[in-house]
Amino acid sequence: MGTAQGLDFHQFSESYLHGLRTQDGETAAHFVSYFSRILHNKLRRQLACPEHIKDVQQETLLRTWAAIRSAGAIRQPERFGAFVTSVCNNILRESYRSRARTRALDDLQMDPEDKSPSPDGAVLAQETRQLVQQVLARLSTKDRNLLQAVFFEQRNKDEVCRELGVSRDYLRVLLHRAKQQFMGMYAEIIVPRKNPAAARPGA
């Protein structure tokens, strides 16, 4: 068997990937157990938040599983361990880039502290709320309802899971995708506002 430092030992072969594609129980159990441990050890050195570690770990396994089932995505079975690591690294880079932007959405969960804001601050807060409503209106009904339930209504996540018929783990995946959609559309709206000249034809 390989170790945390040796991910490319002989157990990663075409037959191993075939076992995953055909959903062989023993191979699938090894895949989840082995890489969950490897990824956790790697991520705890780079991330402080246990929930963030779990999210990246699960997203890595999900993307890897999707690649396994996609013909031609993995061309060197013997390098499967390195492939999983590269998937994890890509997700980490995406996470670092999006954390600052996502903070704008996460902050909406908190009631603003009443410190008698200046008129300029009140106008800015109103504009932000209007922008958020614009973005929500452009999202799919599924994503909009999910974000509203979790972030705005702050409903119990177990209750949301029961309504959707999904597990807490898959709810994290749905929330991640919905937040990515939100931030992408938010950026499309906010960038032209910050740089009006760029939005004018021929500018």
N, C-alpha and C positions, 0 to 999 in steps of 0.2 A: 504493500500500500504506500501511497505518497504521503508526504508531510506538508505542513503549511508552507515550507520553503521549497518543496519539490512538487509542483502541481502537474508536471508533464510526464509522470511515470507511465509505465506501460499499460496500466489499467484503463487509460483513456484511449480507446481504439474505436474503429468503425463498428465493431460488435457492441461496444458500450453505448454508442449513440443509437444504434439500431434498437437496443433494448429500451432506450428512452422513447424513441419514436413509436414503438409498439406498446408502450405503457407497461413494460414488464415491471411487476411490483417490486421485486428485489432491487433492480437497477434504479428505479425511481426513488425508492427509499434511501439508497446510498447517495444518490445525487443531492437530495434535499438535506440529508444529515451532514454529509461531508462538506458541501459548499456553504451551508448555513454557519458551520463552525469556522471555516476559513474566512468567510466574509466578516463575521462578527469580530474575529481577532484583528483583521485588517482595519475595519471601520472604527473600532473603539480607540485606535491610535490617532484618528483624524477628526472624529466627531465627538462632541461632549454629550449631546442629548440622546438618551436611549431610544426615544421614539423616532428620532431622525435616523439613527443607526438601523432600526428595524425597517423603516420605510425604504432606505437605500438597499438594504439586504433583500427585501422582498421584490423590489422593482428589478434588481439584478437577476434574481431567479426567474421572474416572469419573462423578462426580455430574452434571457438565455433559452428558456423553454420554447418561446416563439421562434427563435433562430433554429433550434433543433428540428422543429417541425417544418421549417422552410427549406425547400430543396436548394442545395448549393451554398447556403449561408455559412456553413462550417466546412472548409475545404481541407483542413489538416486535423483530423481527429486526435492525433497524438499530441496536439497543442491545445486541447480543449480547456485545460486548466488556465493557460495564459489567455484564452479567449474570454473566459468568465471574468478574469481580472480586468481585462480591457473594457468589458461591458460595465463593470462596477466603476472604473475610473471615469468613463464617459458620463455616467449618471452623477457622479460627484461633481464633475465640472459643470454640468447642467444645473445642479443644485446650488453651487456657489454663485452662478450668474443670476439665478432667479430669486435667491433669498431676499435681496434688497427690494426687488419689485414686489415679491409676494407679501412683504411686510405691510405694504399699503392695504392689502386685502385683509390680512390678519388683524390689523389695528381696528378694523371696523367691528370686531367682536367686543371691543371695550367701550363703555360709555365715556364720552369726553369729560374730563374733569372741569368743573365749573370754576373758572378763574377770570370771569368777565373779560373775554377776549376783545381785542381791538376791533374796530369796524373792518379793517383790512383782513384780519384773521377770520371774522365771521363770514365775509364774502368768499374767502378761499374755501372754507369748510362747506359752504353752500354749493360752490362750483364742483367740489369733489363729490358731494352726494349726487349732484346731477349727472356727473360723468359715470359714476358707478351705476346709476339707474339706466343710463344709455347703454352701457356694456351689457348689463343683465338682460335688457330687452333684445339684444342681438344674439344671445346664447340660445342653444336648443332648450326646449322646455325641460328636458331631463336635467341638464346641467344647471339651469337657472333654479329649479326647484330644490336641487341638492344643496347648492350654495346658500340659498335662502334659509333652508331648514337648519343647516349646521352652523353657519356664520352669523346670520342675522337673527333668526329665531332662537338660536342656541339650544336646539332640541337635543334630547338624550340620543347619543349615537346608536345605542342598542335599539331604541325605538325606531330610528330611521332604518336600521338594518332589517328589522322585522317587516317594515312596510315594503322595502325593496326586495326582500327575500334573498339577502346576501349576507356574507360573513363580515366581521369587523375588518379582516385582512383585505377583502375585496372592496370594502367601503373606502379604505385608504387609497386603493388604486383609482376608484371612481372620483374621489375628491381631488387626487393629484391631477387627473386629466382635466377635470372641470376647472381647476385653478389655472392650469396651463392655458386653457382656452380663454379664460377671463383675462389673464395678464397679456396674452397676445393681442386681444381686441382692445384692451385698455391702452396698450402702447400705440396701436394704430390711430387711436383718437387723440391721445395726449401729445404725440410728437408734432403733428401739424399745428396744434394750438401753441406749442412752445416756439415753433419756427414757422410763422404764417407765410413767410416768403417761399418756403419749400413746398407749401401746399398750392401755390398759385401756378397755373400753367405758364410755362415759359420763363419762370423765375430762375 
